[in-house]
Amino acid sequence: MSLQQVEAGFHRLSSTPPHTKPPVRPDSGFLSGYNNRRRPPPTHHQTTAGRGPREQVCLEILLHPKCGTSAFLALLICAVTTASGQSETGKYRVTAPKTFTPGETFTAAIEIMESSGPVQVTIEIEAYNYFFASSTYSYLSIAGQSATFSQGTPGTLSFKIPSHVAGATSGYRLHVRGTGGLQIDTRSDINLQLTRASVFIQPDRQVYRPGQTVNFRTFSLLLSDLKPLSETYTVTVQAPGDSLVRRWTSNAGLVSSFSFDLDKSPPLGRWTISASSSEIGQSSVGFDVQEYENPPFSVQLNIPRTMNTSQILTGSVEARYPQGVGVKGTVEVSLPTGYSSDAAKTSFQIDGSANFSFSELVYYTSSAVVTATVTEQATGRTVVGKSTLNTYERNVKVQFTEKTPAVIRPGLPFTAYVQVTDQEDQPLNIAPDSIFRFVYVYGVGHYSKPSPDSRYGVSSFTGSYPILAKKMVLPQSGFFPVELDIPTDVTQVDIRVTFQGVQNQLTLQSVGSSTNSYLQLSLLGSVPRLTSGQQVFANFRATSNKPLDALKVQIVSRGQVLQVLSPSLTNAARAGDVYTADFQVALSWSMAPVTDIVAYLNVGYSGIFELVADSIAFNVEGLLRNEVTLTADRQRAEPGESVTLTVQSLPTSVVGVLVQEDFGNRGNVITAEEIIQKFVQGPRPSALNDFMATSSQRSEGSFERLNLNVIGGSNTFSATSLVRQALFSGNTDDSTAYPDTIFFATNTISSTGSATFAINLPDTVTTWAATAFSFDANGNMGVVDKPVLIEAVREVYAELSGTDHAVTGEHVIIRPTSTTPEQWSRRCK
């Protein structure tokens, strides 16, 4: 069957007028046509008893490249018709993951929109092979399940995938069949994902010297429930050049610990620790082996993180030996400029610490790395300290937050969320009576209307008009909503917010709909924290220009469909053509760390149903269910003294403790954020926001961004799917110093629910950071929220020496000296 026959057959089956479909945009991420990289399925199809010959027409759609290369699937939608031409497509919808994993549960959501009675739905995953000699396919069922569904009552169908899956030369397909009140027979490509767990590897250091002992530990977490994998895996260490140095087999339990000694003359460079198996794929962590010495003293450059371009840079430099004694010498501070390759420089003397200021205004670049080079007076040794300086013309930022939807819906109210801060994202300190406290908001709507008469010589008329003009006082928090009523004829809106001459503009396009049907979802209040033994709910509001009685909701987390339901609506109201209603969703541990709520309506027209949807994502705390706390008996101690750490968790929990120098985020600490990033793909709400709007110009986009296939039952629009990018900020400076580690241990919590560790502080004045993670007996993990900081300080007594009397006009010299407490005690006896 040629592409022209496929397209002609598809348009013949669909009664939708061609002019109602938006044109395909070249940047839409969708490709129409036939993908010749895979052989098509056979053109013949089994006949159903009691029905005449049937014709199968196929349309192949290439999914959005945002899903990645492996998920760049061909979604094959087969429209099966009887001899009379009555199409069964458009009367059902199946939503299922694009991948399946051996040993895990596969769940699909099923909804029957129109049928003559109950429908027996069977879903199977099949391996299929193509035989070139006979030009035929063979299908082998891997797993499946059947259940009965009724019109208007959605539900889920789940089944377990075997641990060992048969191989397939041509791929795998999801086969959906329906009998009874609706005839369904369609297949859709699906990917086999072998990896079902992720392994974390934690070495005790980032850099080792020849002859040192390398200690590290590993643990695995299943993607489905974040519990350890019951199977073992292989752990290897490779030297530079990929030469194998060590090989072990992990424990089948919670945490596996390993160690080995480096030779006196090992290969220098990057070494690799790897963990691999069929269930986990391969995870690797690198460490360096170097002949290195930490700098003889530390240099800290203290400057503002951000600064106005009209200001002169001032700051301070501290240079100290590991024992805390100040360094004597000279300092040169270098600041790159924006008009040449030369840098502005200033030099001065230092004795432990010194302040500095550039003598004149420098034209800065927008972001510059400032360096302070300290030269030791006695030896001439130099150490460099660095810090990043970001400059601005005005200390104001105006931002639209991730709560703001990416699209508008004609005829429905719209809310944008704005945050006004200084350049360091802190609230501005504006006096209540200041004339500069006002925010100006302006909105413009753009329209495009078809020409009523060809004699005008144009096919459409376009224009714009203001839909919002507002002056308001900036709230103390700097956060405020911007509410607009979107006219029904508007296809684009521009929103501009201005504060103290700084402005930001947001341009939004309208959602596409053949039936001019729109749905909008919002979160009411904040998301409560999950608590064991107590049921909590998240509250939502749906807004539409269609009645909401048939509203459906899908709940998706970690790529799996958790639930599909018809929610109980409350506070239902209507104002003109706008309908609103509220509903609740019960939270559960399976929703952590991020849950997507997709609300949708099925709007019937021309014998099929249009999918009208909206979605939001929100954080659910509770991914790590084992509570673990870490405390120290004191936060300040002298070098050489002992500090006791206490870890509290459930009895018999296995805990891992690491104590290393506090280098910010440059250590090798296991954090909750690192674990979350392993299990959440794509953008997610930041910690500062309750939710993130994930609206798309196409209703299918709400499902596609979740890596779900949508089979049957909706009109597909060829328009751009808007996907937000997660924003991360940080300030990491290069340094030749590496964090030292003084404690690395794995132990078991006693029956009292605690374990203690004695830490001997070395003879170094610095700050140590202690962290811990824990696994209880059921495999639930917990991580300490924040490191416990222990400051190693050495008390120094200052003494001023000089004359005890002077005559007016004389110069007096006072010499400050320092001594340790022991020296001071001996002198005072």
C-alpha positions in Angstrom: 0.0 0.0 0.0 1.5 3.3 -1.0 1.7 6.4 1.1 -0.9 8.1 -1.1 -3.3 5.2 -0.5 -2.7 5.3 3.2 -3.4 9.1 3.4 -6.4 8.9 1.1 -7.8 6.0 3.1 -7.3 7.8 6.4 -9.0 11.0 5.2 -11.9 8.8 3.8 -12.4 7.2 7.2 -12.4 10.5 9.0 -15.4 12.7 8.5 -13.5 15.8 9.8 -13.4 18.5 7.1 -9.8 19.0 5.9 -10.0 22.7 6.5 -10.5 22.2 10.3 -7.1 20.8 10.7 -4.3 23.3 11.3 -1.4 23.2 8.8 1.7 21.2 9.7 4.4 23.4 11.0 8.0 22.5 10.1 9.1 23.0 13.7 6.3 20.9 15.1 8.4 17.9 15.9 6.0 15.6 14.0 6.7 14.1 10.6 3.8 12.9 8.4 4.4 10.0 6.0 6.0 6.7 6.0 9.1 5.7 7.9 10.9 3.1 5.7 13.4 2.2 8.4 11.1 -0.6 9.6 9.0 -3.0 7.5 5.3 -2.4 7.6 2.9 -4.9 9.2 1.1 -7.3 7.0 -1.7 -5.7 5.0 -4.0 -8.7 5.7 -6.0 -8.8 9.0 -8.1 -11.4 10.7 -11.8 -11.2 10.2 -14.3 -11.0 13.0 -17.2 -13.5 13.2 -20.4 -11.9 12.1 -18.8 -9.1 10.2 -18.0 -8.6 6.6 -14.5 -8.1 5.0 -12.6 -5.3 6.6 -10.1 -2.8 5.4 -7.1 -1.7 7.4 -5.7 1.7 6.9 -2.6 2.9 8.7 -1.2 6.3 9.5 2.3 6.4 10.9 3.3 9.4 13.2 6.8 10.0 14.4 6.7 11.1 18.1 8.3 14.3 19.4 12.2 14.2 19.6 12.0 15.5 23.1 11.4 11.9 24.2 15.0 11.1 23.1 16.3 8.8 20.3 15.2 5.6 21.9 11.7 6.9 22.3 11.5 8.3 18.8 8.9 5.7 18.1 6.5 5.1 15.2 3.0 5.2 16.7 0.9 3.1 14.3 -2.8 3.8 14.5 -4.9 1.3 12.6 -8.4 2.3 11.6 -10.4 -0.9 11.1 -13.6 -0.6 9.2 -16.5 -2.8 8.1 -17.7 -3.1 4.6 -20.2 -0.4 5.3 -17.4 2.0 6.2 -18.4 2.5 9.9 -15.2 3.3 11.7 -14.5 1.9 15.2 -11.7 4.3 15.7 -12.5 7.4 17.8 -14.7 5.5 20.2 -12.0 4.3 22.7 -8.7 5.4 24.1 -5.8 3.4 25.5 -3.0 5.3 27.2 0.1 3.2 27.9 3.9 3.6 28.6 6.1 3.6 25.5 8.4 1.1 27.2 8.1 -2.1 29.2 10.7 -3.6 31.6 11.2 -7.3 32.5 10.1 -8.2 36.0 8.0 -5.0 36.4 4.3 -4.3 36.3 2.9 -2.8 33.1 -0.3 -0.6 33.5 -2.5 0.9 30.7 -5.5 3.2 31.1 -8.6 2.2 29.1 -11.6 4.3 28.3 -14.6 3.4 26.1 -16.3 6.6 24.9 -19.1 5.0 22.8 -20.2 1.3 22.5 -23.3 -0.8 22.2 -22.5 -2.6 25.4 -19.6 -3.8 27.7 -16.3 -4.3 25.9 -13.9 -7.1 26.7 -10.5 -5.4 26.3 -7.3 -7.5 26.0 -3.9 -6.0 26.0 -0.8 -8.0 25.1 2.9 -7.2 24.5 4.1 -9.2 21.6 7.5 -9.9 20.1 7.4 -9.9 16.3 9.7 -11.2 13.7 9.6 -10.5 9.9 10.5 -13.3 7.5 11.8 -11.9 4.2 11.4 -15.1 2.3 7.6 -15.3 2.8 7.1 -11.5 3.6 5.2 -12.5 6.7 5.3 -11.7 10.4 5.1 -14.0 13.4 3.9 -12.7 16.7 4.8 -14.2 20.1 2.8 -13.1 23.2 5.0 -12.1 26.1 2.4 -11.1 28.6 -1.1 -9.7 28.7 -4.4 -9.4 30.5 -8.1 -9.0 29.8 -10.9 -7.0 31.6 -14.3 -5.7 30.8 -14.9 -2.0 30.5 -18.2 0.0 30.1 -18.9 3.2 28.3 -18.1 6.3 30.4 -16.2 4.4 33.1 -12.5 4.5 32.6 -10.1 2.1 34.4 -6.7 0.5 34.3 -5.4 -2.9 33.2 -2.2 -4.2 34.8 -0.1 -7.3 34.3 3.4 -8.5 35.3 6.2 -8.8 32.7 8.2 -12.0 33.0 11.8 -11.6 34.2 13.1 -13.1 30.9 11.6 -11.7 27.7 11.9 -13.5 24.3 14.1 -11.7 21.8 12.6 -10.1 18.7 14.3 -9.4 15.4 11.8 -6.7 14.3 10.7 -5.3 17.7 7.9 -5.4 20.1 4.3 -4.2 19.9 1.4 -3.5 22.2 -1.6 -5.3 20.8 -5.0 -4.0 21.9 -8.1 -6.1 21.1 -11.8 -5.4 22.0 -14.9 -7.6 21.6 -18.5 -7.2 22.6 -19.9 -3.8 22.4 -16.9 -2.4 20.4 -14.6 -4.1 18.0 -10.9 -3.1 18.5 -7.8 -4.6 16.9 -4.7 -2.4 16.8 -1.0 -2.7 17.4 1.4 0.1 18.5 5.2 -0.1 18.7 6.7 -0.3 22.2 10.3 -0.4 23.4 12.0 -3.0 25.6 13.8 -1.4 28.5 16.1 -3.9 30.2 17.3 -1.6 33.0 15.0 -1.8 36.0 17.2 -0.4 38.7 19.9 2.2 39.1 23.1 1.7 41.1 24.8 4.4 43.2 28.5 4.3 43.7 30.2 6.3 46.5 34.0 6.4 46.9 35.4 7.9 50.0 37.5 10.4 48.1 37.7 12.1 44.7 41.5 12.0 44.4 43.9 9.5 45.7 47.7 9.4 46.1 49.8 6.4 45.1 49.8 3.8 47.9 46.5 5.0 49.5 43.5 2.7 50.1 40.4 3.2 47.9 37.2 2.6 49.8 33.8 2.7 48.2 30.3 1.3 48.6 27.4 0.6 46.2 23.7 0.2 46.5 20.9 -0.3 44.0 17.4 1.2 43.8 14.5 -0.3 41.7 12.9 2.2 39.4 9.5 1.0 40.4 9.5 1.3 44.2 13.1 2.6 45.1 14.0 -0.6 47.0 17.2 -2.5 46.6 17.5 -5.0 43.8 17.4 -8.6 45.1 19.9 -9.8 42.5 23.7 -9.4 42.6 25.7 -7.3 40.0 29.3 -7.1 38.9 31.6 -4.4 40.2 34.9 -3.6 38.5 37.7 -1.1 38.7 39.6 0.0 35.6 42.8 2.0 35.4 43.5 4.6 32.7 43.5 2.8 29.3 40.6 0.5 30.4 42.9 -2.1 32.0 40.9 -4.2 34.5 42.3 -3.9 38.0 39.7 -5.5 40.3 36.4 -7.4 39.9 33.8 -8.3 42.6 30.3 -9.5 42.9 28.0 -7.3 45.0 25.8 -8.5 47.9 22.2 -9.3 47.2 21.4 -7.1 50.2 21.2 -3.4 50.9 24.8 -2.0 50.8 28.0 -3.5 49.4 31.4 -2.2 50.6 34.7 -2.6 48.8 38.3 -1.6 49.2 41.7 -2.1 47.6 45.2 -0.6 47.9 46.8 1.3 45.2 50.4 0.4 44.2 53.3 2.7 45.1 53.6 3.5 41.3 50.1 3.1 39.9 49.0 4.6 36.5 48.2 8.2 37.1 45.0 9.7 35.7 41.3 8.9 35.7 40.2 5.5 37.1 36.7 4.1 36.8 34.4 2.1 39.2 31.6 0.4 37.3 28.6 -1.7 38.3 26.8 -3.7 35.7 24.2 -6.4 35.1 21.2 -7.1 32.8 18.9 -5.5 35.4 20.9 -2.3 36.0 22.7 -1.7 32.8 26.0 0.0 33.7 26.7 2.8 36.1 30.1 4.3 36.5 31.9 6.8 38.8 35.4 8.1 38.2 38.2 9.1 40.6 41.7 10.5 40.0 45.1 9.1 41.1 47.6 11.9 41.2 51.0 12.8 42.8 49.5 15.9 44.4 49.9 18.0 47.4 47.2 20.3 48.7 48.2 23.9 48.6 50.4 24.9 51.5 47.8 27.5 52.5 44.3 28.4 51.6 43.1 31.6 49.9 39.6 32.9 50.2 38.5 35.8 48.0 35.4 37.5 49.5 33.5 39.7 47.0 29.8 40.2 46.3 28.1 37.6 44.1 26.4 40.4 42.1 27.1 44.1 41.7 25.9 47.1 39.9 28.1 48.2 37.0 28.2 51.8 38.4 29.9 50.6 41.6 33.6 50.2 42.4 34.5 46.6 43.4 35.6 46.2 47.0 36.3 43.0 49.0 38.7 41.1 51.2 41.2 38.3 51.0 42.0 35.7 53.6 45.1 33.5 53.5 45.8 31.0 56.2 47.8 27.8 56.8 46.0 24.6 57.7 46.7 25.3 61.4 44.9 28.6 61.2 47.9 30.9 61.3 47.7 33.8 58.8 50.0 34.0 55.8 52.3 37.0 55.3 53.0 38.2 51.8 51.5 40.1 48.9 48.3 39.9 47.0 47.4 40.7 43.4 43.6 40.9 42.6 42.8 40.7 38.9 39.4 41.6 37.4 38.7 41.0 33.7 37.3 44.1 31.9 34.8 44.3 29.2 36.7 46.5 26.7 40.0 44.7 26.2 41.8 41.4 27.0 43.7 43.2 29.8 42.5 43.0 33.3 42.3 45.7 36.0 44.7 44.8 38.9 45.4 46.0 42.4 48.2 44.8 44.7 48.6 45.1 48.5 50.2 43.5 51.5 48.5 40.7 53.5 49.0 39.3 57.0 46.3 36.7 57.3 43.6 39.0 55.9 43.3 42.3 54.1 40.7 44.5 52.5 41.0 46.0 49.0 39.2 48.3 46.7 39.8 49.2 43.1 40.8 52.9 42.7 38.5 53.6 39.8 35.3 52.4 38.1 35.9 49.4 35.8 33.8 48.5 32.9 32.9 44.9 33.9 31.8 42.0 31.7 28.4 40.5 32.7 30.1 37.6 34.4 33.8 37.6 35.3 36.1 35.3 37.3 38.0 37.4 39.8 41.3 36.0 41.0 43.4 36.7 44.1 47.1 35.5 43.8 48.8 35.4 47.2 52.6 35.1 47.3 54.1 33.9 50.5 56.8 36.3 51.7 59.2 33.6 53.2 59.3 31.2 50.2 57.7 32.9 47.2 55.1 30.1 46.9 51.8 31.3 45.4 48.2 30.1 45.8 45.3 31.4 43.8 41.7 32.0 45.0 38.8 32.6 42.6 35.3 33.9 42.8 32.7 34.7 40.2 31.2 38.2 39.9 28.0 38.8 38.0 27.2 42.4 37.1 24.1 44.2 36.2 22.8 47.6 35.3 19.9 47.5 37.7 19.5 45.4 40.8 16.0 44.1 39.7 14.9 40.9 38.0 11.3 40.4 36.6 10.5 36.7 35.9 7.5 34.7 35.0 7.5 31.6 37.2 7.0 28.0 36.1 3.5 28.1 37.4 2.5 30.2 34.4 0.9 28.1 31.6 2.6 28.0 28.3 -0.6 28.5 26.3 -3.9 30.5 26.4 -7.4 29.2 25.9 -9.8 31.6 24.2 -12.8 32.5 26.4 -11.2 31.2 29.6 -9.5 33.2 32.4 -5.7 33.1 32.4 -3.3 33.6 35.3 0.4 34.4 34.9 2.6 34.3 38.0 5.4 36.9 38.3 8.3 37.2 40.7 10.3 40.4 41.2 13.5 40.1 43.1 17.0 41.5 43.2 19.8 39.9 41.2 20.4 37.3 43.9 16.7 36.2 43.9 16.0 37.9 47.2 13.0 40.1 47.9 13.5 43.8 47.3 13.5 46.2 50.2 11.2 48.9 49.0 9.8 51.5 51.4 6.0 51.5 51.6 5.8 55.2 50.6 8.4 55.0 47.8 7.5 56.4 44.4 9.4 53.5 42.9 7.1 50.8 44.4 4.7 50.5 41.5 4.5 47.6 38.9 3.0 48.2 35.5 1.3 45.3 33.7 0.1 45.6 30.1 -1.5 42.9 28.0 -2.2 42.8 24.2 -4.4 40.3 22.4 -3.9 39.4 18.7 -6.6 38.1 16.5 -6.9 36.6 13.0 -10.4 36.5 11.4 -11.2 35.1 8.0 -12.2 37.6 5.3 -16.0 37.7 4.8 -15.7 38.5 1.1 -13.1 37.6 -1.4 -13.4 41.0 -3.0 -11.3 42.4 -0.1 -8.3 40.7 -1.8 -7.1 39.0 1.5 -8.0 35.7 3.1 -8.0 37.1 6.7 -7.8 40.2 8.8 -5.3 40.4 11.6 -4.9 43.0 14.4 -4.4 43.5 18.0 -6.0 45.4 20.9 -5.2 46.0 24.6 -6.8 43.5 27.0 -5.1 44.6 30.3 -3.5 47.8 31.7 -2.8 47.8 35.4 -0.7 49.8 37.9 -0.2 48.1 41.3 2.0 48.2 44.3 4.7 45.5 44.5 3.9 43.1 47.3 6.5 42.7 50.0 7.2 39.1 48.8 7.7 40.3 45.2 5.4 37.5 44.0 2.0 38.3 42.5 -0.5 36.9 39.9 -1.5 38.6 36.7 -5.1 37.7 35.8 -6.6 38.2 32.4 -9.9 37.3 30.7 -8.9 36.0 27.3 -11.4 37.0 24.6 -12.8 34.3 22.3 -11.3 35.8 19.2 -7.7 36.0 20.5 -5.1 33.6 19.1 -2.0 35.2 20.8 -1.4 37.3 23.9 1.6 39.4 24.9 2.0 40.2 28.6 4.6 42.8 29.6 5.5 43.5 33.2 7.7 46.6 34.1 9.2 47.5 37.4 11.7 50.4 37.9 12.5 50.3 34.2 13.2 46.6 34.0 10.7 44.6 32.0 9.9 41.1 30.9 7.5 40.1 28.2 5.8 36.7 27.7 4.2 35.7 24.4 1.6 32.9 24.5 -0.2 31.1 21.7 -3.7 29.7 21.7 -4.4 25.9 22.1 -5.7 24.3 18.9 -9.1 22.7 18.9 -11.4 21.5 16.1 -14.5 22.0 18.3 -13.3 25.2 20.0 -13.3 23.3 23.3 -10.8 24.2 26.0 -9.9 22.9 29.5 -7.7 24.5 32.1 -6.4 22.8 35.3 -5.0 24.6 38.4 -3.8 23.5 41.9 -5.7 25.0 44.9 -3.5 25.8 47.8 -0.3 23.8 48.5 0.4 20.1 48.4 0.4 18.6 51.9 3.3 16.4 53.1 2.7 12.7 53.2 2.5 11.2 56.7 2.4 7.5 57.6 -1.1 6.4 58.8 -2.8 9.6 57.6 -4.6 10.2 54.3 -4.0 13.6 52.7 -5.4 15.2 49.5 -4.4 17.7 46.9 -7.1 20.0 45.6 -7.6 21.0 42.0 -9.9 23.3 39.9 -11.0 22.6 36.4 -12.2 25.4 34.1 -13.7 24.9 30.7 -16.1 26.3 28.1 -17.8 22.9 28.1 -19.8 21.1 30.9 -17.5 19.3 33.3 -19.8 16.4 34.2 -17.8 13.9 32.2 -14.3 15.1 33.4 -11.7 12.4 33.6 -8.3 12.4 35.4 -5.2 10.4 34.9 -2.5 10.2 37.5 1.0 9.5 36.3 4.3 9.2 38.2 7.7 7.9 37.2 6.5 7.0 33.7 3.7 4.7 35.0 -0.1 5.2 34.9 -1.2 5.0 38.5 -4.9 5.7 38.2 -7.6 6.9 35.9 -10.9 8.0 37.4 -14.0 10.1 37.1 -13.5 12.5 40.1 -16.3 13.6 42.4 -16.9 17.3 41.5 -17.6 19.9 44.1 -18.3 23.7 44.0 -19.6 23.3 40.4 -20.5 26.7 38.9 -21.2 28.4 35.6 -20.6 32.1 34.6 -21.8 32.6 31.1 -19.9 30.1 28.9 -17.3 29.3 31.6 -17.7 26.2 33.8 -15.7 25.5 36.9 -15.6 22.6 39.4 -13.2 21.4 42.1 -12.0 17.9 42.8 -9.6 16.1 45.2 -6.9 13.5 44.6 -5.7 11.3 47.4 -1.9 11.3 47.7 0.2 8.1 48.1 3.8 7.1 48.4 3.8 5.9 44.8 3.3 9.4 43.6 6.6 10.7 44.9 8.7 12.6 44.0 6.7 14.2 41.1 3.2 13.5 40.0 1.5 14.6 36.8 -2.2 15.2 36.8 -3.8 15.1 33.4 -7.5 16.2 33.3 -9.4 15.8 30.1 -12.8 15.8 28.4 -14.0 13.8 25.3 -15.9 16.2 23.1 -17.8 14.3 20.4 -18.1 15.6 16.8 -18.6 14.0 13.4 -18.7 10.5 14.8 -15.4 10.7 16.8 -14.2 12.3 20.0 -11.7 15.1 20.4 -9.4 14.9 23.3 -9.4 18.2 25.3 -6.8 18.1 28.0 -4.6 20.1 30.4 -2.0 19.0 32.9 0.2 20.1 35.7 3.1 18.6 37.7 3.6 18.9 41.4 6.1 17.7 43.9 5.1 15.0 46.4 7.5 14.7 49.4 8.1 11.1 50.5 10.2 9.4 47.9 12.6 8.3 50.7 10.5 6.8 53.4 13.1 5.8 56.0 13.6 8.6 58.5 17.3 9.2 59.4 18.8 12.0 61.5 22.5 12.8 62.2 23.7 14.9 65.1 27.1 15.9 66.6 27.8 16.4 70.3 29.3 19.7 69.4 29.7 22.0 66.4 33.1 23.5 67.3 36.2 21.6 68.4 40.0 22.0 68.4 42.1 20.1 65.9 43.1 16.8 67.5 40.0 16.5 69.6 37.3 13.9 69.2 33.7 14.6 68.1 30.9 12.0 68.5 28.3 11.6 65.8 25.0 9.9 66.5 22.8 8.4 63.7 19.2 7.6 64.5 17.0 5.5 62.3 14.8 2.4 62.6 16.4 -0.6 64.4 18.6 -2.8 62.3 18.8 -0.2 59.6 22.1 -0.1 57.6 23.7 3.3 57.6 26.5 4.8 55.6 28.4 7.8 57.1 30.9 10.1 55.4 32.8 13.0 56.9 34.8 15.2 54.6 35.9 18.8 54.2 33.0 21.2 53.5 33.6 22.1 49.8 29.9 22.9 49.1 28.6 20.8 46.3 32.0 19.5 45.2 32.1 16.5 47.4 30.9 12.9 46.7 27.9 13.0 49.0 24.7 11.0 48.4 21.9 13.5 48.4 18.1 13.2 48.0 18.3 15.5 45.0 20.8 13.2 43.3 18.4 10.2 43.8 15.4 12.2 42.6 17.2 13.2 39.4 17.8 9.5 38.6 14.1 8.7 38.8 12.5 11.9 37.3 13.2 12.5 33.6 12.6 16.0 32.2 11.5 19.3 33.9 10.0 19.2 37.3 8.8 21.9 39.7 11.4 23.7 41.7 11.4 23.6 45.5 10.1 27.2 45.5 6.9 26.4 43.6 4.0 24.2 44.5 3.4 23.1 40.9 4.6 23.6 37.3 2.2 24.2 34.5 2.8 21.7 31.7 0.2 22.9 29.2 0.7 22.1 25.5 -0.8 23.5 22.3 -2.0 20.0 21.6 -4.0 18.0 24.1 -1.9 14.9 23.2 1.1 16.8 24.4 0.0 16.4 28.0 0.5 12.6 27.5 3.5 12.6 25.2 5.7 14.6 27.6 5.1 11.8 30.1 6.4 9.2 27.6 3.0 7.7 27.1 1.4 6.4 23.9 -2.2 7.5 23.1 -3.9 5.0 20.9 -7.3 5.7 19.3 -10.0 8.1 20.1 -8.8 11.6 19.3 -8.1 14.1 16.5 -4.4 14.8 16.2 -3.3 18.4 15.7 0.0 19.2 13.9 1.2 22.0 16.2 4.3 22.6 18.3 4.3 21.0 21.7 5.7 23.5 24.2 7.9 21.9 26.8 9.5 24.0 29.5 13.2 23.5 30.3 14.2 23.1 33.9 16.4 26.0 35.1 19.3 25.4 37.5 21.7 28.0 38.9 25.0 27.6 40.7 28.3 29.2 41.4 31.2 26.7 41.2 34.8 27.9 41.2 37.8 25.9 40.1 40.4 25.0 42.7 43.4 22.9 42.9 42.4 21.8 46.5 40.4 18.6 47.0 38.2 17.8 50.0 39.9 15.6 52.5 38.0 12.6 54.0 38.5 11.7 57.7 35.7 9.1 58.2 34.0 6.6 55.9 32.0 3.7 57.5 29.0 1.4 57.0 27.3 0.1 60.1 24.0 -1.3 61.5 21.7 0.6 63.8 21.2 -1.1 67.1 17.9 -2.2 68.6 17.7 1.1 70.4 17.5 2.9 67.0 20.8 4.7 67.1 24.5 4.2 66.4 27.5 6.4 67.5 30.7 7.1 65.8 33.8 8.8 67.3 35.6 11.1 64.9 39.1 12.3 65.6 39.7 15.7 64.0 43.1 16.0 62.3 45.5 19.0 62.9 43.8 21.2 60.4 41.7 24.3 60.8 38.8 23.8 58.5 35.1 22.9 58.5 34.0 19.3 58.2 30.7 18.1 56.8 29.1 14.9 58.0 26.4 13.1 56.0 24.6 9.8 56.2 22.0 7.6 54.5 20.1 4.6 55.8 18.2 1.5 54.6 15.6 -0.1 56.9 15.0 -3.8 57.1 12.2 -3.5 54.4 14.6 -1.7 52.0 13.2 1.8 52.4 15.9 4.4 52.1 16.5 7.7 53.9 19.0 10.5 53.5 20.0 13.2 56.0 18.5 16.5 54.7 21.5 18.7 55.4 25.1 18.0 56.3 26.1 18.4 60.0 29.0 21.0 60.0 31.8 20.7 62.5 34.1 23.7 62.7 37.7 22.8 63.7 39.1 26.0 65.3 42.2 26.9 67.2 41.9 29.5 69.9 44.5 32.3 69.6 45.2 35.0 72.2 46.1 38.4 71.0 48.5 40.6 72.9 49.4 44.3 72.2 52.9 45.5 73.2 54.1 49.1 73.4 54.9 52.0 75.7 52.6 52.6 78.6 52.9 56.4 78.4 53.5 59.1 75.7 53.8 62.8 75.2 51.4 64.7 73.0 52.6 64.8 69.4 54.8 61.7 69.7 54.3 58.7 67.4 53.4 55.5 69.3 54.1 52.0 67.9 51.9 49.2 69.1 52.9 45.7 68.0 50.1 43.0 68.1 51.3 39.4 68.7 49.4 36.1 68.9 50.0 33.0 71.0 48.3 29.7 71.7 46.4 29.1 74.9 49.2 26.8 76.2 51.8 29.5 75.6 49.6 32.1 77.2 49.1 29.9 80.3 52.8 29.3 80.7 53.6 33.0 80.5 51.0 33.9 83.0 52.4 31.6 85.7 
